[in-house]
Amino acid sequence: MTETARHDAWQAGDSYDLYMGRWSRQIAPRFLDWLETPRDRDWLEIGCGTGALSATILAQGQPSSLVAIDPSADFVAKARANVPDRCVSFQVGDAQALTQETASRDVVASALTLNFVPDRDRALSEMKRVARIGGIVGFYVWDYPGRGVEFMQAFWDAATTLDPKALDLTEDKRFPFCTPDGLTALATRAGLASVTCAPIEAPTVFRDFEDYWHPFTLGAGPAPGYCRNLEPAARQRLKEKLHDSLPRRADGAIALTTRAWAIKARIV
């Protein structure tokens, strides 16, 4: 199955913000707290999306400079609009072929991106190449194998019950390496040193069922892409199954959690 058929469409910045971006903003500050980077450093961000980590880097990291790249021109434009700061340069770029000079950045970071890069080994080698000696390479991805993104897992649980063919699309099947051992091995294979891994967790509270359901209808990402491509009757059955199965608080809110695995390494 091609990546297009898997619905890995990440061009619609507004739709992505409603689906995942708002929760990425919950994780980003916790990641930077754990990364413990010095201020006044030159940063490179890989896969900036709509600017969740970028804004946090500017607020918490206080960098001398930040270059943030993403392969989607739409996401880059959205990030520029979301983060209007002269300190950051948003650019269209490929993690597998960085244009930055060797040993030109103090911190190279990536948020919720690496699992979607076709050649992850090459991307990490590139991240290592552009980092200076003594610098930091850090990244995090969702804990797909451990059912760490509960709102997404609830969707796929319902979808695969109704349509067993959807099992081929679920992130836990596609990204089995998103575990502490798998990510540590990936970083070590790229030649990174002093590799450490830690969980980063944050709540996801939806106001009501519509707040939960609507982003899945917009098509930005694998689960929303699958949902949007369903026939109307099948989509309605999925909606009803989710409506009946999700936990509710007394006020009607749906309170779930997310967990990502973070990697930090030094350049020696």
URNOR-V630437 format. One record per run of one state. SS is the DSSP state (~ for helix, > for strand, _ for the rest). FROM is the first residue (numbers start at 1). TO is the last residue. Records with the same first field share a line. If there is no record, write none. Layout:
BEGIN
SS->FROM-TO  FROM-TO
END
This chain:
BEGIN
_->1-12  36-41  47-51  62-64  71-72  83-87  93-104  112-113  117-119  143-148  163-163  170-170  175-179  190-192  207-208  218-221  229-231  246-253  267-268
~->13-35  52-61  73-82  114-116  120-130  150-162  164-169  171-174  180-189  209-217  222-228  232-245
>->42-46  65-70  88-92  105-111  131-142  149-149  193-206  254-266
END
